[in-house]
Amino acid sequence: MNDEQDSRSQREELIKGLHTDPSRGLSSEEALERKKRYGENRLEEKKPKTLFQRFLDQLKDVMILILLAAAVISFITAWHSHDTAEFFEPVLILLIVILNAILGVMQESKAEKAMEALKSMSAPHARVIRDGREQIIDAKDLVPGDIIKVEAGDYVPADARLWRSNSLKCEESALTGESLPTEKDAQALVPNDAPLGDRTNMIFSGCSVTYGTAEAIVCAIGMDSEMGKIAGLLNGEGDTSTPLQIKLAQLGKYLGLLAIVACVIVFIVGVLNGIPVLDIFMTAVSLAVSAIPEGLPAIVTIVLSIGVQRMAKKHAIIRRLPAVETLGSASVICSDKTGTLTKNRMTLVEAYLDEGHQRETISKENSPALRRLLAWGTLCSDGSITVSDVGVQHIGDPTETSIIYAAYQNGMEQKQLQQTYPRLAEIPFDSDRKRMSSIHRIDGRLIVIVKGAFDMMVPRCIHGNLAMAKQVNEEMSARALRVLALAYKELDAIPDPLTSETLEYDLTLVGLMGMIDPPRPEAKEAVRICQQAGIRPVMITGDHVITASAIARELGILREGDRAITGVKLDAMSEEELDASVEQISVYARVSPENKIRIVKAWQRKGQIVAMTGDGVNDAPALKAADIGCAMGITGTDVAKGAAAMTLSDDHFATIVDAVREGRGIYANIRKVVGFLLGTNIGEVLLVFVAMLLWHQTPLLSMQLLMINLVTDSLPAIALGMEAVESDVMSQKPRSKKESLFAHGLGVRIVLQGCMFAILSLIAFWIGCDLDGNLAQGQTMAFIVLSVSQILQAYNMRSDHSLFTIGVFTNRKLNVAALLSLALVALVVFTPVGILFEMASLPLHLYAAALGLALIPTMVMEVSKRFGLIKHAH
């Protein structure tokens, strides 16, 4: 009674504090005044970037900026030379840059929709008492102090303290992660610091009412509501750069520095040797062009796009391209439980029958005694199910629909049972009694069936082995099963008045029914594969710690020595304490949105790459804060999808495993592409640099270098990015966030291969020039050797294993790309098109010499692989 008085006192204090009247509500004038003071009941929006701003973002890459600078300089020199042909080069460079930017904008064209989705979840209308009468108004016009009414089926329009409630239940899984509707009670006395899921005297904006009715006092609107706080967290979380973006940005800086140093040295050497300033300046620009892999950003984008298409076929839809690679390097997956690891549907799994004191697993062919329990449980339920070709739809309380569905699987349809044994009278469920009773005529007898929580049923039963039932209930509860007891009594007549006291006593226990939101069938295997791949799965849920721990233990997430803690304990931890404990904690229960972000960031401080999966509004901030967020496509809210980088269209946790495998394969292919492009670019830089130092002449013109970089490099590079994923990729440990793009000896190999290309091309240039002293002839030979050897290099980069082991021509797309590139080289070398590129015609023996030199790198690579000089990257 004291709690009831304290609760009433608490409500009255709130009424006084908000200067409102529960019976009359606010006046229209007062509501208008408060609206001016507090603003509208809506969420603030984050201004999206314009199409032009997103286009400019694509030009911020260091490599692109250097390339633009080279284009400007080239354009100025062409202007001063008054030679129209000189404009070919800057126009070509600008076309490349624009094409790359358009590709990027197309792939990232979806504007941030998280705030719009949050906004759309708010109830459009509200029932409110104003001026002493009930009105329907736009939800945006609600103000603190308004008295609102809600009933089953309504969305809650604002955070409100219950004033009166009648058997109220609210679906809050999107906000708290709780899989079952939460029972609400206006008279409940709740501590101020209670977790969101335990605030049973409050209703929250954006959640829905599943049962009962209530009147409530609006306490918080708009950005001050719990939904608004999440919106604020979303606004506060900036888009994180992925490891690939960071590594490519660093690569661009290093290449830019290399280009500048090389240009300065070549310029100084040229001036000191009396070469005209304009000529040596153009040579320096040519060197800058050769140092920058112009096609790299576009090619990486294309490789990622191809990966996106592959993943979409496996039900993983990517919103932001670089997220593909990030998922492949994920070392921790923080997963929501409800709807992600579990089905988000209560399922009856086990029953205890007092008759014979036996326990039985729910199946499609249960014993007659259990079938009676299911039939009577169905009769004493208000929920329903609809079975169709698309599946089973559960309507109403999930605990009741789990019983009805179990009866349906045993051949007993609810409608048929209701027709055979019609309900004559009932006492509905309420949160005080935690019971429901219904009276039926069964086999000529008048029977009352009572269903409810075990603790509330035992005092009403006088028949049955209650000690055994208590033991079974405790054992089921310890396994996180939700337990309902069912009892009955034979009546002579329906009592008048029909109350709990006149009906619900001297009952005979029939049995207990245990139900749970079960793990997804594929989730256990997915967790095992994750652990095999060195990925740590962590469960983060709004559910109770006992339920969460049981599910986590069954899935293999909570293992020997691991800990499970609640959000309250997490709140009590300092950052230092959390950092020290985070690697031992596998389950977090009853958590808030702020808790989720803390957990994600604690793992990130450990140097881990964190993936966060989830489906609810409450998951959105952590989805955005994580290195990659994975939202559920079917059960997921629009908010979660908007904040995540990836959406699983089938909601299967196992899809994440497929996505990780693809991500790892794509990253390996990007390393191959980067190695291929940089090896050839280093060869070009060394070729021009050394030739300038030795002979004070450029072996390749900047247009010729562009042709090599964009045509003979780009097409094979794209095809190389489509190489099949290695079969053992999921048996490897995740990469460290600090691991270089050039780890496992790739950097050394790139430099050595670059040196080899440069030496062979220098030999070709020397041979071509030396025979007749013809510079154009030497440049043509250098062009043939460099371009053909680079096309063949794409085959060398396919694998660290011999080509004869993996199959020389098994990558059909690379075969087509190589043939097309060779055809373009032939077009430039052997047709009048070559005039634009200043090519010379060569004697037959020089063509043969150039081809022989171009084949040498492939032979060297094969020998190196055969004798183990090139180690497998993993």
Secondary structure, DSSP 8 states (H G I E B T S, - for coil): -HHHHHHHHHHHHHHHHHT--TTT-B-HHHHHHHHHHH--SS--------HHHHHHHGGGSHHHHHHHHHHHHHHHHHHHHT-GGGGHHHHHHHHHHHHHHHHHHHHT-----HHHHHHHHS-SEEEEEETTEEEEEEGGG--TT-EEEEETT-B--SEEEEEEEEEEEEE-HHHH--SS-EEE-TT----TT--GGG-TTEE-TT-EEEEEEEEEEEEE-GGGSHHHHHHHHHHHS-----HHHHHHHHHHHHHHHHHHHHHHHHHHHHHHTT--HHHHHHHHHHHHHHHS-TTHHHHHHHHHHHHHHHHHHTTEEESSTTHHHHHHT--EEEEEIIIIIB-SS-EEEEEEETTTTEEEE--SS--HHHHHHHHHHHHT---EEEEETTEEEEES-HHHHHHHHHHHHTT--HHHHHHHS-EEEEEEEETTTTEEEEEEEETTEEEEEEEEEHHHHGGGEEES-HHHHHHHHHHHHHTT-EEEEEEEEEESS--SS--HHHHSSSEEEEEEEEEE--B-TTHHHHHHHHHHTT-EEEEE-SS-HHHHHHHHHHHTSS-TT-EEEEHHHHHHS-HHHHHHHGGGEEEEES--HHHHHHHHHHHHHTT--EEEEE-SGGGHHHHHHSSEEEEESSS--HHHHHH-SEEETT--HHHHHHHHHHHHHHHHHHHHHHHHHHHHHHHHHHHHHHHHHHHSS-SS-HHHHHHIIIIITHHHHHHHTT----TTGGGS----TT--TTTTTHHHHHHHHHHHHHHHHHHHHHHHHHHH--HHHHHHHHHHHHHHHHHHHHHHTT-SS-HHHH-TT--HHHHHHHHHHHHHHHHHHHSGGGGTTT-----HHHHHHHHHHHHHHHHHHHHHHHTT-S----
